[in-house]
Amino acid sequence: MRKVAILGGLGNGAVVAAAIEHARRMGATDLEVAGFLNDREEQGTIIDMFPVIGKTSDAKRLLESGYWFINTILRIDGNRERIEMFESLGIPDDRLATFVHPMAYVAPSVQLGAGCVIMPNVSMSPCTKLGRGCMMMAGSMMGHDNVVGDFCHIAAQAAVGSYLKIGRGVHIGLNATVRENLTIGDYSTLGAGAMLTKNIGANEIWAGNPAKFLRKAE
């Protein structure tokens, strides 16, 4: 078993940890959650059923001890700062754990970057490529022939069309829908329940049905 330290805690971190444990009990993964790296909680604090084993700055120590890593520290309102924090830790790609839950469908031609997380009941169609550290949350759908940048977060039940170019650090909200043949710029956000029919520029937040520009990301 490969011991995994999850960067994060309450929220996405706990959700991913539980999914890994579920897959482990099914005999469908060689990953075992050791605990969380969390800068807000004290070491030894239990989040759900897993302990906090250190701060994010402890990643180097754990790297030297043979741990693997999954990053779940992302933000809806502009991801740039948190992604830069993660990359400053210097964790190499070959120590980022990629997790695909056995209840997900991932077409054979899909390419997953290091550290991607694919949760239960996800559907990923052929010839799509995800960058490093992307998260496809439970019940989300990704169409075919998409190119998705690093550290994107596709929330639960979101439906993403085909022939899309999605930039780095993009968040697509709960139950949002994205039409095919669009471009979504770096560090942008599409709100929960939105229906996107137009391109989104970098660092923009869109919401509504049909989705409209709301403001720039902070």
KEFIDO-702840 format. One record per residue (C-alpha): residue number from 1; x, y, z. Coordinates in nm, 3 decimals, decimal comma, padded with zeros to 5 digits. Each point is the difference from the previous one (the first is absolute). Last residue first. Layout:
residues N
PT  nr      c1      c2      c3
PT NUM       X       Y       Z
...
end
This chain:
residues 218
PT  nr      c1      c2      c3
PT 218 -01,024  03,833 -00,624
PT 217 -00,170 -00,138 -00,310
PT 216 -00,142  00,263 -00,236
PT 215 -00,374  00,060  00,004
PT 214 -00,338 -00,146 -00,098
PT 213  00,028 -00,082 -00,371
PT 212 -00,312 -00,180 -00,117
PT 211 -00,115 -00,363  00,005
PT 210 -00,329 -00,083 -00,171
PT 209 -00,112 -00,096  00,254
PT 208  00,207  00,168  00,271
PT 207  00,365  00,045  00,099
PT 206  00,334  00,113 -00,140
PT 205  00,320  00,086  00,187
PT 204  00,298  00,121 -00,204
PT 203  00,373 -00,047  00,062
PT 202  00,072 -00,090 -00,363
PT 201 -00,280  00,048 -00,253
PT 200 -00,314 -00,215 -00,023
PT 199 -00,133 -00,107 -00,342
PT 198 -00,376 -00,011 -00,051
PT 197 -00,287 -00,248  00,053
PT 196  00,048 -00,085  00,367
PT 195 -00,302 -00,117  00,199
PT 194  00,052  00,069  00,371
PT 193 -00,127 -00,227  00,278
PT 192  00,292  00,086  00,228
PT 191  00,222  00,278 -00,127
PT 190  00,262 -00,017 -00,275
PT 189  00,340  00,116  00,122
PT 188  00,318  00,121 -00,172
PT 187  00,361 -00,062  00,097
PT 186  00,115 -00,039 -00,363
PT 185 -00,250  00,059 -00,282
PT 184 -00,293 -00,216 -00,107
PT 183 -00,020 -00,062 -00,376
PT 182 -00,312 -00,140 -00,167
PT 181 -00,080 -00,263 -00,263
PT 180 -00,265 -00,192  00,200
PT 179 -00,248  00,148  00,250
PT 178  00,087  00,001  00,370
PT 177 -00,256 -00,098  00,264
PT 176  00,023  00,074  00,374
PT 175 -00,136 -00,249  00,254
PT 174  00,247  00,111  00,267
PT 173  00,257  00,247 -00,124
PT 172  00,274 -00,004 -00,263
PT 171  00,327  00,126  00,150
PT 170  00,296  00,077 -00,230
PT 169  00,359 -00,015  00,129
PT 168  00,166 -00,021 -00,342
PT 167 -00,199  00,043 -00,317
PT 166 -00,286 -00,195 -00,157
PT 165  00,002 -00,049 -00,376
PT 164 -00,319 -00,178 -00,098
PT 163 -00,074 -00,237 -00,288
PT 162 -00,274 -00,173  00,203
PT 161 -00,254  00,087  00,270
PT 160  00,038  00,025  00,378
PT 159 -00,284 -00,115  00,223
PT 158  00,041  00,089  00,370
PT 157 -00,158 -00,252  00,239
PT 156  00,263  00,051  00,271
PT 155  00,259  00,272 -00,059
PT 154  00,263  00,006 -00,276
PT 153  00,317  00,138  00,156
PT 152  00,296  00,089 -00,223
PT 151  00,353 -00,032  00,134
PT 150  00,187 -00,015 -00,334
PT 149 -00,164  00,076 -00,334
PT 148 -00,279 -00,188 -00,179
PT 147  00,009 -00,095 -00,369
PT 146 -00,331 -00,149 -00,113
PT 145 -00,053 -00,255 -00,277
PT 144 -00,299 -00,176  00,161
PT 143 -00,242  00,109  00,271
PT 142  00,058  00,018  00,374
PT 141 -00,281 -00,095  00,238
PT 140 -00,024  00,060  00,376
PT 139 -00,169 -00,253  00,227
PT 138  00,246  00,032  00,286
PT 137  00,283  00,251 -00,046
PT 136  00,249  00,018 -00,288
PT 135  00,314  00,146  00,153
PT 134  00,304  00,116 -00,196
PT 133  00,348 -00,022  00,153
PT 132  00,201 -00,002 -00,320
PT 131 -00,165  00,055 -00,338
PT 130 -00,301 -00,188 -00,134
PT 129 -00,015 -00,126 -00,358
PT 128 -00,316 -00,106 -00,180
PT 127  00,021 -00,250 -00,287
PT 126 -00,297 -00,212  00,104
PT 125 -00,281  00,084  00,246
PT 124  00,034  00,036  00,377
PT 123 -00,293 -00,102  00,221
PT 122  00,018  00,054  00,376
PT 121 -00,214 -00,229  00,214
PT 120  00,256 -00,013  00,284
PT 119  00,291  00,251  00,006
PT 118  00,286  00,057 -00,244
PT 117  00,299  00,165  00,171
PT 116  00,298  00,120 -00,203
PT 115  00,345  00,005  00,162
PT 114  00,206 -00,046 -00,314
PT 113 -00,187  00,081 -00,320
PT 112 -00,276 -00,223 -00,132
PT 111 -00,025 -00,087 -00,369
PT 110 -00,331 -00,142 -00,126
PT 109  00,042 -00,255 -00,282
PT 108 -00,128 -00,293  00,208
PT 107 -00,326  00,176  00,089
PT 106 -00,036  00,075  00,372
PT 105 -00,317 -00,130  00,169
PT 104 -00,004  00,047  00,379
PT 103 -00,114 -00,260  00,256
PT 102  00,358 -00,128  00,041
PT 101  00,113  00,340  00,133
PT 100  00,289  00,141 -00,200
PT  99  00,286  00,140  00,209
PT  98  00,324  00,150 -00,130
PT  97  00,262  00,033  00,273
PT  96  00,253  00,279 -00,043
PT  95  00,346 -00,138  00,072
PT  94  00,107 -00,026 -00,366
PT  93 -00,111  00,357 -00,053
PT  92  00,267  00,130  00,237
PT  91 -00,104  00,176  00,323
PT  90  00,185  00,332  00,008
PT  89 -00,202  00,163  00,279
PT  88 -00,015  00,324 -00,202
PT  87 -00,241 -00,175 -00,240
PT  86 -00,261 -00,025  00,274
PT  85  00,029  00,365  00,097
PT  84 -00,016  00,105 -00,367
PT  83 -00,321 -00,201 -00,037
PT  82 -00,145  00,172  00,306
PT  81  00,083  00,348 -00,127
PT  80 -00,130 -00,056 -00,354
PT  79 -00,330 -00,165  00,089
PT  78 -00,244  00,287 -00,046
PT  77 -00,334  00,009  00,179
PT  76 -00,085 -00,371  00,025
PT  75  00,314 -00,092  00,190
PT  74  00,216 -00,312 -00,008
PT  73  00,185 -00,191  00,269
PT  72 -00,074 -00,361 -00,106
PT  71  00,357 -00,108 -00,079
PT  70  00,079 -00,372 -00,003
PT  69  00,339 -00,127  00,118
PT  68  00,215 -00,312  00,022
PT  67  00,216 -00,086  00,300
PT  66  00,347 -00,153 -00,012
PT  65  00,160  00,145  00,312
PT  64  00,187  00,267 -00,201
PT  63 -00,333  00,121 -00,135
PT  62 -00,134  00,006  00,355
PT  61  00,272  00,239  00,110
PT  60 -00,044  00,215 -00,312
PT  59 -00,379  00,015  00,050
PT  58  00,041  00,128  00,356
PT  57 -00,051  00,359 -00,120
PT  56 -00,362 -00,092 -00,074
PT  55 -00,042 -00,046  00,375
PT  54  00,000 -00,336  00,175
PT  53 -00,164 -00,338  00,052
PT  52 -00,361  00,114  00,035
PT  51 -00,181 -00,321  00,079
PT  50 -00,261 -00,194 -00,202
PT  49 -00,353 -00,112  00,094
PT  48 -00,195  00,320 -00,074
PT  47  00,273  00,250  00,077
PT  46  00,185 -00,113  00,313
PT  45  00,242  00,249  00,156
PT  44  00,337 -00,163  00,066
PT  43  00,202  00,293 -00,134
PT  42 -00,187  00,323  00,065
PT  41 -00,243  00,135 -00,256
PT  40  00,032  00,306 -00,224
PT  39  00,311 -00,083 -00,209
PT  38 -00,120 -00,345 -00,105
PT  37  00,195 -00,297 -00,134
PT  36 -00,250 -00,281  00,033
PT  35  00,013 -00,369  00,082
PT  34  00,166 -00,331 -00,087
PT  33 -00,255 -00,084 -00,271
PT  32  00,079 -00,338 -00,159
PT  31  00,042 -00,034 -00,375
PT  30  00,036 -00,339 -00,172
PT  29 -00,350  00,027 -00,143
PT  28 -00,295 -00,226 -00,085
PT  27  00,000 -00,245  00,292
PT  26 -00,355  00,109  00,085
PT  25  00,122  00,119  00,340
PT  24  00,262  00,207 -00,182
PT  23 -00,266  00,154 -00,226
PT  22 -00,202  00,115  00,303
PT  21  00,316  00,133  00,167
PT  20  00,085  00,197 -00,315
PT  19 -00,355  00,140 -00,011
PT  18  00,017  00,101  00,366
PT  17  00,331  00,181 -00,053
PT  16 -00,143  00,183 -00,303
PT  15 -00,298  00,129  00,199
PT  14  00,219  00,095  00,298
PT  13  00,233  00,205 -00,221
PT  12 -00,281  00,155 -00,202
PT  11 -00,169  00,148  00,304
PT  10  00,178 -00,011  00,334
PT   9  00,366 -00,084 -00,046
PT   8  00,257  00,114 -00,253
PT   7  00,322 -00,143 -00,140
PT   6 -00,058 -00,375  00,002
PT   5  00,291 -00,219  00,110
PT   4 -00,006 -00,337 -00,172
PT   3  00,164 -00,325  00,112
PT   2  00,054 -00,238 -00,291
PT   1 -00,113 -00,356  00,078
end
